[in-house]
Every structure is written in structure tokens, then in C-alpha cells.
Amino acid sequence: MASATPALNATVADVTRRIRERSAERRALYEARMADQHRRGVHRGELSCGNLAHGFAACGAEDKDALKLMNAANLGIISAYNDMLSAHQPLETFPETIKAAARAMGGTAQFAGGVPAMCDGVTQGQPGMELSLFSRDVIAMATAVGLSHNMFDAALYLGVCDKIVPGLFIAAARFGHLPAMFVPAGPMPSGLPNKEKARIRQLFAEGKASREDLLEAESASYHSPGTCTFYGTANSNQLMMEMMGLHLPGTSFVNPGTEMREVLTRFATEQAIRNTEPGGTYRPFYRQIDERAIVNAVVGLLASGGSTNHTLHLIAMAAAAGITLTWDDFTELSAVTPSLMRVYPNGQADINHFQAAGGMSYLFRELIGAGLIHADLPTVFGTDLTAYTREPFLEEGRLAWREGPVESLDTEVLRGVDDPFAPTGGLTVLDGNLGRGVIKVSAVAPEHRLVEAPVRLFEDQNDLKAAFEAGELDRDVIAVVRFQGPKANGMPELHKLTPYLGVLQDRGYRVALVTDGRMSGASGKVPAAIHMSPEALDGGPLAKLRDGDVVRLDADSGRLEVKLDAQAWAARERRVGELASHHVGLGRELFAGFRHLAMRGEQGASVFGGFEADDLAHQAGQIHDEDA
């Protein structure tokens, strides 16, 4: 562990200060609510005898006796387990491991509730993808239902993938009086190299590989229990949880089914009990997660070249904790955060290679040493983040943490701040007369970051595929896929389009994508302006575009503009999208209320409103409509 913590980078300090100042009122209201909930009772002592009898009726005699005594910690388990999805299948055995570890500590654990876990890899390009983003908020609500029984002294959150961890985090924030421990399952072992997988996908898009070839390649890539090994939203989730001190040190990327994974899960249970009031040291979520933790998560995301989905999720997550985070904060932090990781799609290695090269302990050492994160943050481990330069080892079956490597073991995958892959984090905000959006450039070659070309408009991603196959896109082109925002159709990912646009770029054309939808956490080599806000359905400028309009996308200067004079552009009427077919089928009709309530992408695309921000507006008389 470092003997002294370097001074905080000036920009990081300034961004943190401004977040704290702009959030002051809503954060104070959030903290007051959490403190009040704590005073009203965080455990079973507040329940009547009838309530309590229902709460432990199904328990075994040993657990029932412990629950009656009231002086031992009871943990609530929230799990995203299902046996279809590889990332969550390993969680099947976790509850029994947790219950046994809790009993050994003199406590108890109960399975409080399950939450849905859908996979964007399964729904990519399919109607079900239009429920994907909203599943985040469903997960938060389902977690709240599980924890609402007020039987618990702390909560363990078991989840891994795209919307699951952000949804669990949002709920953990609203139950912030409870100590929280996030318990991951880990990535699957490495399979088919990413470069080969991408090559076969592109050949299939060109009609040069069969569907059988494609299925064989995909099956060799995603081949066993565990998280997909590319660096998309799922693995970005794990990295960010560790950056905020919600994981044990070094636990994010340990493979499932290993002795280390099992031992870490047991230790997480033991530590969760220690973090409760009955356990002796009360460490509630709301005292741990503040603006420093959010800044750490953003910096970790930027340094690692993580998923663009978190420009939505982190804003919604921060709001749940009474913190106002903006896209401009991402841009400012990106300007001073060096790119330290090259994991697919930013390179050819996978997350297991990152772990072997030095992993989280090395990343923490570099970011703390450069003053780029808040090392003084309290953690579930009971220390500050300086302890996270250590990594876990087994010594005769028992956990021991030792200092991690001081040098990268593979500089093609992981580097230090003195020799980064790039001087900035590779994520920026685009602004201009087409609205505001974000772009990830860490995987985009410098010569492809400026594109000026006529647009081709699409309102369904399948139409772009058809145009590609008909040869209609064999030219310099900016493909605009609009009416894909949260109010329109739930803001689906459009990763299905990446191979087609990649082929055009490889043919020598200047190509870009502009959309009010999302791209995958595996966004790749084609420049993509995403999350455009306001969305086309919500008065956004994308609805004004016409086929053939010339648009300029300049990722380096952060500008996105249609080349029309201001008067002509202002006079242009907006098109109304044809969306009826996106609102029914595969359960989409059940989410009409979500589409109606959804906030803009720049506000996190949440259906929950602004939490304390809305309450403060009511108090100030700024909102008069009781349904607002």
C-alpha cells in the first residue's frame, strides 16, 4: 500500500467540486431521507410479531432461532440469476454459499428477491431489444420490492451485465441506509480471439461467409458460464463497482467455478455482516457513495475505454444518490484521463488478458499515483481505496491480499500513465445544430474522426441493412437512424449495424453513424454519434433532416452540424415518425407508460424523474401539475 497519496489532479478536483455544489440541495435531502430511514429501523425489530412470523416461516430451525433473537445480522440477497444467460448462470449456487458463510458468522441470510436479467447479445437487432434499457428501471423496482419487507441489516447484490448492475445500484441508493455489497460472478475463460470473430462477422455481412461459419465462430467466442470477455457494458460495470469501493479488492475479473471465486463470495458475506450495526461497524451505502465515488467511476470508465452505455447509466445512478452528473463532466474528465487499457473493441485482447497483465490492482496504482481518483473514499472492504492496489491470493485455502504488480506484464494490453495508449479517455460530447450526443473514439483511428458527407436517413435499422445489400451505401455517407430514443421505442442498441458500416469504411468510404439510439458497449471502429438529445420524437433536430443534407461530424473538436444556413434550418419542419409497429409485440405494449415517462438521454433516459430534484422544484413552487 502506498505510504502517501499524491495530490488530486486539478481538473478532477474542480469537476468534483462543481458536482458537489450543483448537487448540494438534492444531496442534502437524500442524506436526510436515508438518515431518517435509519432512525426508523433497518432491521426486524420494527416488525410486529405477525409480520416477523411471516418473514421467517420458511426458514430452518437454526436460522429461525437467530432471527427471533434480533441481535445478529440478517442479509438480504438480491440476485439476477437465470440459467439461460452465461453471465448469471454461475449465481445459482451463490445463495447457499452466502447462507452458510452467514451462519458461520452467527448471522443469517435470506433470498430477498430475484430480478430480471436480459441479454443484449440475445436481443441484438430484435424487437426484445426495445425493452432492454427499460429493464434497468424494472430491476431497480424489483429490487425495491424484495427489500421492502424490512427484514434486513444489509443487502448483497448479485448481478453482472448491462442494465442489471445499474438497476441494482439505483435500488441500493434508494435503500441507502443499508450497507451494500456487490458480488460478481466473473468472466468466462477466453475463447475464439476477438480479431477472428470480427473478421468472420464482417465476411458474413459481405456474403462471403455462411451462417454456419458465423454460428460456429460465435459459439467459440461465447462458450461457457461467465461474462462475455470483450470489454463492453458488463465488464465496465464490474470495473466501476470496484472503482467505487462496492466490490472487494481484485474480485471483478476472477473466473466462475474456481476456488478463488468461491472463497471471495464467502468473504464478501463475512464482510457484509461486519459492515452492519449488529456486526459492529455500520457502513451504509449513503455514507460511502457520494460525488467522489461517481467521479472515480467516470475516470475508471474513461481510462479503460469502457462502454458508452454508461453515459446514460451513470447519470441515472448518480441521480438516485442525489447527485447531478452531466455529459460535460465526462468531457472534462476525459481530457485529463489517459487511456490505459486496450481490450476489445479497443484492441484485440480480452478481459482475461487484462487481468493477467496486472488487472485492477495495477490500474488502481496508476490512477491513484497520478491523482486521478479519490483514494480517500470509504469502501466495503473497511479501508480506503489505497488498499485496492492489492490483489487476492489463496494461502492454504484462506484469502490473503498482497501488493499487485508495479509494472504491466503486457504493455499491449495495459499501460501506466507515463506511457498511455492515448493522452485522453477517448470519450467526448458532440454539440451543434443537430443537438447533443456522445461519441467514443478510443477504437476509432484518427483519420476516421472527421466525416463530412450527405446523409441517408433511416427510421428502422433493418432498412439500413437492406440499403447496404442493395449497394445504395457504396459512397461517402453519414447514416442517420432516428426515432430510436427512449420515448420512441425504448432506445435500442444498434450494434447490428456495425459490420455493414465497417465494410463501407474498409472499402475506402468516409462513413459515420448518427442516432438518438444506443450503440453496444462493444462500439468499434466507425465513428458513431449516439444518444442524440433531444431525441427526434421529443422535438429533436434529427427530425428535421432530409436525405442528401450534408452533415459534418468532427470528433476531435466535438462538433456535429448540418451544413445549412441558420434561417433555413430554423424554418425546416420536423418529420413525425411511424412507430406503431414498435409499440406492440413481445411485451412492448406493457411499456407504454415507460416510454411516456422516459427522460432524455442526457438525463439518463430514466423513468424515475429527478428524485430529490423534482421534490425541490415542488417545494420552490416550480412544478404545479400534480402529475408532473
VEXMIMAR-550124 format. One record per residue (C-alpha): residue in three letters; y, x, z. Coordinates in steps of 0.02 Angstrom, whole numbers, padded with zeros to 5 digits, always signed. Last residue first. Example, Ala and Ser with C-alpha at 12.3 -4.5 7.8 and 13.67 -1.06 7.14 Angstrom:
// residues 2
SER-00053+00684+00357ALA-00225+00615+00390
//
This chain:
// residues 628
ALA+00810-02279-00670ASP+00732-02446-00618GLU+00860-02478-00482ASP+00998-02454-00610HIS+01146-02385-00512ILE+01123-02197-00530GLN+01274-02085-00493GLY+01311-02165-00325ALA+01301-01998-00233GLN+01148-02054-00138HIS+01065-02110-00299ALA+01102-01940-00378LEU+01028-01855-00226ASP+00871-01957-00244ASP+00858-01912-00428ALA+00871-01726-00390GLU+00744-01745-00249PHE+00604-01787-00372GLY+00680-01759-00545GLY+00581-01885-00643PHE+00394-01897-00617VAL+00339-01921-00797SER+00356-01734-00833ALA+00404-01658-01000GLY+00462-01501-00906GLN+00649-01535-00913GLU+00672-01436-01075GLY+00530-01537-01147ARG+00624-01697-01114MET+00568-01819-00979ALA+00422-01935-01002LEU+00443-02110-00931HIS+00412-02211-01090ARG+00270-02099-01148PHE+00191-02112-00976GLY+00205-02302-00979ALA+00117-02308-01147PHE-00025-02203-01075LEU-00161-02335-01071GLU-00137-02365-01258ARG-00195-02186-01287GLY-00366-02224-01219LEU-00464-02156-01365GLY-00373-02275-01482VAL-00195-02339-01485HIS-00022-02260-01481HIS-00038-02130-01619SER-00065-02259-01757ALA+00097-02345-01709LEU+00200-02187-01731GLU+00298-02208-01893GLY+00452-02102-01857VAL+00631-02163-01873ARG+00739-02049-01979ARG+00909-01997-01915GLU+01065-02022-02020ARG+01169-01874-02082ALA+01356-01888-02042ALA+01353-01747-01914TRP+01264-01634-02038ALA+01391-01667-02175GLN+01535-01629-02055ALA+01454-01473-01984ASP+01419-01392-02152LEU+01236-01373-02189LYS+01122-01222-02166VAL+01004-01293-02035GLU+01005-01185-01880LEU+00893-01095-01757ARG+00970-00948-01664GLY+00899-00835-01528SER+00969-00674-01600ASP+00798-00589-01614ALA+00705-00749-01655ASP+00814-00790-01804LEU+00758-00954-01884ARG+00867-01007-02031VAL+00840-01178-02108VAL+00871-01231-02288ASP+00854-01417-02318GLY+00719-01445-02451ASP+00637-01596-02370ARG+00763-01687-02261LEU+00811-01653-02080LYS+00899-01784-01975ALA+00752-01823-01859LEU+00748-01638-01809PRO+00920-01668-01731GLY+00847-01753-01576GLY+00893-01932-01533ASP+00741-01959-01422LEU+00612-01986-01559ALA+00651-01817-01639GLU+00633-01724-01474PRO+00788-01668-01379SER+00729-01531-01364MET+00618-01430-01478HIS+00459-01388-01379ILE+00417-01258-01511ALA+00497-01133-01628ALA+00347-01044-01702PRO+00348-00870-01781VAL+00176-00838-01856LYS+00074-00701-01770GLY-00007-00799-01630SER+00006-00941-01507ALA-00150-00931-01398GLY-00071-01036-01261SER-00076-01165-01398MET+00077-01233-01483ARG+00175-01382-01422GLY+00267-01525-01505ASP+00451-01539-01548THR+00412-01429-01697VAL+00473-01285-01804LEU+00345-01173-01890ALA+00383-01015-01988VAL+00337-00932-02153ARG+00404-00794-02264TYR+00274-00776-02398GLY+00173-00617-02426ARG-00001-00691-02445ASP-00035-00642-02265GLN+00105-00759-02211LEU+00026-00902-02308VAL-00143-00867-02229GLY-00065-00865-02056LEU+00015-01035-02089TYR-00155-01108-02126PRO-00240-01020-01979THR-00105-01077-01855LEU-00105-01262-01898LYS-00246-01309-01778HIS-00140-01239-01639LEU-00032-01395-01646GLU-00035-01438-01461PRO+00001-01620-01426MET+00167-01684-01357GLY+00117-01854-01287ASN+00141-01955-01446ALA+00325-01994-01468LYS+00394-01985-01291PRO+00310-01818-01258GLY+00365-01741-01423GLN+00267-01735-01587PHE+00388-01837-01692ARG+00417-01681-01798VAL+00312-01551-01887VAL+00435-01440-01980ALA+00355-01309-02093ILE+00478-01173-02139VAL+00432-01113-02313ASP+00431-00962-02427ARG+00306-01011-02558ASP+00125-01066-02578LEU+00149-01224-02475GLU+00101-01353-02605GLY-00064-01269-02644ALA-00161-01432-02624GLU-00257-01359-02475PHE-00094-01316-02390ALA-00023-01490-02419ALA-00181-01569-02346LYS-00173-01459-02191LEU+00010-01502-02168ASP-00032-01688-02182ASN-00161-01668-02042GLN-00021-01613-01926ASP+00064-01781-01940GLU+00251-01808-01960PHE+00276-01671-02088LEU+00432-01600-02168ARG+00439-01452-02285VAL+00590-01344-02251PRO+00678-01226-02369ALA+00683-01045-02311GLU+00766-00920-02193VAL+00643-00826-02084LEU+00687-00687-01961ARG+00551-00635-01839HIS+00424-00585-01971GLU+00478-00403-01992PRO+00471-00378-01803ALA+00284-00423-01797VAL+00249-00583-01699ALA+00125-00569-01554SER+00256-00544-01418VAL+00374-00662-01510LYS+00353-00821-01409ILE+00481-00950-01458VAL+00569-01085-01358GLY+00670-01235-01411ARG+00847-01302-01412GLY+00929-01420-01535LEU+00933-01415-01726ASN+01118-01367-01726GLY+01081-01207-01634ASP+00981-01132-01491LEU+00819-01036-01479VAL+00760-00984-01306THR+00662-00823-01284LEU+00493-00750-01247GLY+00444-00571-01291GLY+00450-00501-01117THR+00565-00358-01159PRO+00552-00168-01181ALA+00396-00180-01287PHE+00220-00109-01268PRO+00280-00027-01109ASP+00286+00160-01070ASP+00386+00183-00909VAL+00345+00006-00851GLY+00160+00044-00849ARG+00031-00002-00978LEU-00120-00115-01001VAL-00228-00149-01153GLU-00209-00002-01273THR-00163+00103-01120ASP-00341+00090-01055LEU-00378+00155-00879SER-00201+00120-00825GLU-00139+00236-00689VAL-00119+00208-00501PRO-00286+00120-00490GLY-00311-00009-00352GLU-00295+00025-00166ARG-00445-00038-00072TRP-00488-00211-00005ALA-00652-00235+00086LEU-00768-00383+00075ARG-00939-00378+00154GLY-01106-00368+00064GLU-01142-00189+00116GLU-00966-00139+00061LEU-00911-00253-00079PHE-00744-00217-00161PRO-00582-00315-00175GLU-00422-00248-00253ARG-00262-00178-00178THR-00089-00180-00257TYR-00086-00357-00187ALA-00047-00294-00011THR+00134-00265-00066LEU+00140-00452-00097ASP+00174-00499+00084THR+00033-00522+00207GLY-00068-00668+00276PHE-00181-00677+00124VAL-00107-00848+00084THR+00053-00756+00042PRO+00229-00727+00107LEU+00351-00657-00025ASP+00429-00490+00020ALA+00374-00410-00145HIS+00499-00513-00245ILE+00466-00460-00424LEU+00548-00341-00548GLY+00591-00201-00427ALA+00512-00072-00542GLY+00383-00020-00412ILE+00343-00202-00376LEU+00311-00236-00560GLU+00207-00078-00584ARG+00101-00096-00427PHE+00075-00282-00459LEU+00011-00247-00634TYR-00105-00112-00567SER-00179-00229-00436MET-00190-00370-00563GLY-00305-00283-00683GLY-00332-00096-00693ALA-00411-00068-00864ALA-00570-00162-00814GLN-00475-00323-00776PHE-00378-00310-00938HIS-00540-00283-01034ASN-00610-00440-00951ILE-00454-00534-01008ASP-00489-00498-01191ALA-00437-00355-01304GLN-00374-00379-01483GLY-00187-00389-01453ASN-00052-00519-01418PRO-00175-00659-01457TYR-00274-00581-01373VAL-00231-00464-01229ARG-00097-00331-01242MET-00014-00315-01072LEU+00141-00226-01007SER+00286-00310-01099PRO+00444-00256-01009THR+00546-00381-00908VAL+00734-00358-00920ALA+00775-00473-01068SER+00633-00591-01021LEU+00718-00629-00856GLU+00874-00689-00945THR+00775-00791-01070PHE+00664-00874-00940ASP+00815-00918-00833ASP+00894-00996-00988TRP+00743-01109-01002THR+00790-01184-00834LEU+00719-01191-00657THR+00784-01316-00530ILE+00687-01303-00366GLY+00639-01446-00250ALA+00456-01399-00240ALA+00402-01529-00368ALA+00544-01468-00478ALA+00469-01293-00481MET+00304-01361-00547ALA+00391-01463-00682ILE+00493-01312-00739LEU+00339-01201-00726HIS+00238-01320-00834LEU+00356-01334-00981THR+00398-01150-01013HIS+00220-01129-00951ASN+00149-01197-01113THR+00218-01039-01196SER+00066-00947-01129GLY+00073-00769-01066GLY+00138-00606-01137SER+00089-00514-00977ALA+00262-00456-00925LEU+00334-00626-00968LEU+00209-00728-00867GLY+00222-00609-00720VAL+00412-00622-00726VAL+00404-00812-00731ALA+00281-00821-00586ASN+00384-00700-00482VAL+00539-00806-00515ILE+00446-00960-00452ALA+00390-00867-00296ARG+00567-00810-00259GLU+00634-00987-00284ASP+00522-01051-00143ILE+00336-01063-00112GLN+00279-01000+00058ARG+00370-01114+00179TYR+00327-01267+00076PHE+00144-01219+00059PRO+00113-01218+00246ARG+00064-01058+00339TYR+00020-01106+00519THR-00061-00960+00608GLY-00186-01002+00746GLY-00330-01084+00656PRO-00290-01252+00735GLU-00119-01242+00652THR-00195-01193+00485ASN-00186-01023+00396ARG-00341-00955+00484ILE-00440-01100+00411ALA-00379-01057+00236GLN-00428-00876+00269GLU-00607-00925+00308THR-00617-01033+00152ALA-00544-00897+00041PHE-00669-00775+00119ARG-00814-00886+00067THR-00745-00902-00110LEU-00720-00713-00119VAL-00900-00684-00065GLU-00967-00798-00201ARG-00861-00718-00338MET-00913-00544-00280GLU-01097-00592-00285THR-01078-00643-00466GLY-01104-00814-00545PRO-00926-00826-00606ASN-00833-00671-00670VAL-00691-00599-00564PHE-00524-00624-00652SER-00410-00708-00526THR-00475-00639-00361GLY-00382-00473-00352PRO-00280-00517-00199LEU-00321-00691-00130HIS-00237-00827-00229LEU-00078-00925-00187GLY+00026-00766-00174MET+00149-00820-00309MET+00095-00681-00429GLU-00086-00729-00392MET-00055-00908-00446MET+00037-00841-00599LEU-00110-00734-00656GLN-00231-00878-00637ASN-00123-00998-00736SER-00098-00868-00874ASN-00288-00862-00885ALA-00294-01048-00923THR-00137-01052-01031GLY-00197-00924-01156TYR-00251-00744-01138PHE-00419-00747-01227THR-00574-00746-01117CYS-00615-00931-01110THR-00644-00974-00928GLY-00819-00970-00857PRO-00993-01033-00898SER-01066-00961-01059HIS-01041-00940-01247TYR-00864-00968-01306SER-00847-00824-01429ALA-01025-00825-01498SER-01015-01013-01517GLU-00850-00998-01612ALA-00926-00871-01732GLU-01082-00975-01762LEU-00977-01132-01788LEU-00868-01044-01917ASP-01015-00975-02016GLU-01097-01148-02015ARG-00933-01224-02073SER-00940-01106-02221ALA-00825-00959-02253LYS-00711-00928-02403GLY-00627-01099-02403GLU-00458-01021-02361ALA-00455-01103-02188PHE-00634-01042-02163LEU-00581-00864-02203GLN-00441-00882-02074ARG-00561-00939-01939ILE-00681-00798-01985ARG-00546-00666-01964ALA-00484-00740-01800LYS-00661-00731-01726GLU-00681-00553-01788LYS-00517-00498-01708ASN-00562-00588-01547PRO-00723-00490-01522LEU-00877-00603-01505GLY-00920-00622-01321SER-00846-00554-01159PRO-00912-00622-00995MET-00845-00793-00941PRO-00683-00792-00844GLY-00661-00832-00658ALA-00693-00982-00544PRO-00525-00990-00456VAL-00484-01045-00277PHE-00304-01096-00242MET-00269-01102-00054ALA-00141-01221+00017PRO-00073-01243+00194LEU-00020-01425+00215HIS+00162-01475+00243GLY+00186-01452+00055PHE+00090-01610+00013ARG+00216-01640-00127ALA+00205-01456-00171ALA+00015-01458-00172ALA+00025-01607-00290ILE+00132-01511-00414PHE+00018-01359-00395LEU-00138-01462-00433GLY-00056-01527-00592PRO-00002-01351-00642VAL-00181-01290-00609ILE-00263-01427-00712LYS-00149-01432-00863ASP-00222-01279-00949CYS-00374-01223-00855VAL-00434-01160-00687GLY-00462-01280-00544LEU-00520-01285-00364TYR-00379-01322-00243LEU-00420-01293-00059ALA-00317-01400+00059ALA-00263-01378+00239ASP-00267-01475+00404PHE-00349-01627+00326MET-00391-01806+00365ASN-00227-01877+00303HIS-00315-02001+00187SER-00178-01967+00058LEU-00261-01802+00008GLY-00376-01877-00123VAL-00246-01998-00189ALA-00119-01857-00203THR-00243-01754-00301ALA-00267-01899-00423MET-00077-01909-00444ALA-00060-01723-00480ILE-00207-01732-00600VAL-00128-01881-00690ASP+00031-01776-00707ARG-00063-01635-00792SER-00164-01760-00894PHE-00001-01808-00978LEU-00005-01643-01072SER-00179-01676-01140LEU-00171-01860-01182GLU-00113-01831-01362MET-00251-01700-01379GLY-00376-01844-01374PRO-00325-01890-01551GLN-00400-01727-01618GLY-00318-01566-01681GLN-00376-01472-01526THR-00474-01593-01416VAL-00619-01476-01373GLY-00515-01318-01353ASP-00382-01419-01265CYS-00508-01451-01128MET-00493-01597-01008ALA-00510-01584-00821PRO-00500-01745-00721VAL-00476-01732-00533GLY-00607-01743-00397GLY-00575-01794-00219ALA-00572-01749-00034PHE-00736-01653-00029GLN-00741-01619+00157ALA-00730-01455+00252THR-00765-01419+00435GLY-00719-01291+00565GLY-00807-01176+00688MET-00787-01025+00572ALA-00971-01033+00521ARG-00944-01218+00487ALA-00803-01176+00366ALA-00910-01049+00272ALA-01049-01178+00252LYS-00927-01311+00189ILE-00848-01189+00067THR-01013-01134-00008GLU-01067-01316-00021PRO-00903-01360-00107PHE-00912-01211-00228THR-01079-01252-00309GLU-01015-01363-00450LEU-00860-01254-00475PRO-00956-01148-00602GLN-00942-01292-00730HIS-00752-01287-00725ALA-00714-01152-00853SER-00862-01198-00964LEU-00816-01380-00985MET-00958-01505-00992ASP-01020-01489-00813ASN-00866-01558-00727TYR-00775-01486-00579ALA-00586-01509-00561SER-00599-01498-00372ILE-00493-01548-00222ILE-00572-01491-00058GLY-00491-01546+00105LEU-00514-01426+00249ASN-00540-01482+00429ALA-00478-01363+00562ALA-00546-01374+00739ASN-00466-01456+00892MET-00490-01639+00845LEU-00654-01656+00942LYS-00716-01801+00837LEU-00713-01697+00679ALA-00824-01565+00758ASP-00951-01696+00813LYS-00953-01772+00638ASP-00977-01600+00559GLU-01132-01563+00662ALA-01202-01740+00645GLY-01189-01743+00456CYS-01040-01826+00374ALA-01042-01995+00284ALA-00950-02090+00421PHE-00817-01955+00439GLY-00661-02040+00372HIS-00721-02217+00404ALA-00737-02177+00589LEU-00565-02096+00584ASN-00478-02251+00518GLY-00566-02361+00646CYS-00521-02242+00787SER-00341-02241+00730LEU-00276-02092+00631GLU-00134-01978+00686GLY-00251-01853+00768ARG-00340-01831+00602HIS-00224-01699+00536VAL-00051-01651+00472GLY+00047-01760+00590ARG+00215-01847+00592ARG+00302-01682+00631HIS+00225-01602+00478GLN+00283-01746+00369ASP+00458-01724+00438ALA+00454-01538+00398MET+00400-01579+00220ARG+00540-01705+00199ALA+00670-01586+00268GLU+00608-01448+00152TYR+00625-01562+00000LEU+00800-01620+00051ALA+00855-01439+00073ARG+00780-01396-00097ARG+00873-01541-00179GLU+01039-01484-00106ALA+01020-01297-00136SER+00940-01300-00309ARG+01092-01234-00405GLU+01119-01102-00272ARG+00938-01045-00259ILE+00919-01037-00448ARG+01081-00938-00459ARG+01022-00815-00326THR+00854-00790-00410VAL+00938-00757-00577ASP+01053-00629-00495ALA+00914-00539-00403VAL+00806-00530-00560THR+00957-00467-00656ALA+00996-00334-00526ASN+00817-00270-00513LEU+00762-00279-00331ALA+00771-00119-00231PRO+00609-00024-00213THR+00484-00073-00077ALA+00435+00065+00043SER+00268+00133+00104ALA+00173+00062-00043MET+00000+00000+00000
//
